[in-house]
């Protein structure tokens, strides 16, 4: 069993979801995509991805769904 991606998007949203999952005792890996801004003139929010262990998905699913409905 490995990691599965559960979120990809703005850092502020990723950190919020990460905190909610950690409150539910689910370990989360946050990976920043540092190569996304290849054009220095374009300033956008830094994209990040969240991963969890595949075995934790059942426990994380309600937290993820509640988060998605709140944004």
Protein Blocks (a to p, Z undefined) as FASTA:
>chain_A
ZZddfbdcdfklmmmmmmmmmmnopacdddddfklmmblklccdddddddddfklmmmmm
mmmmmmmmmZZ
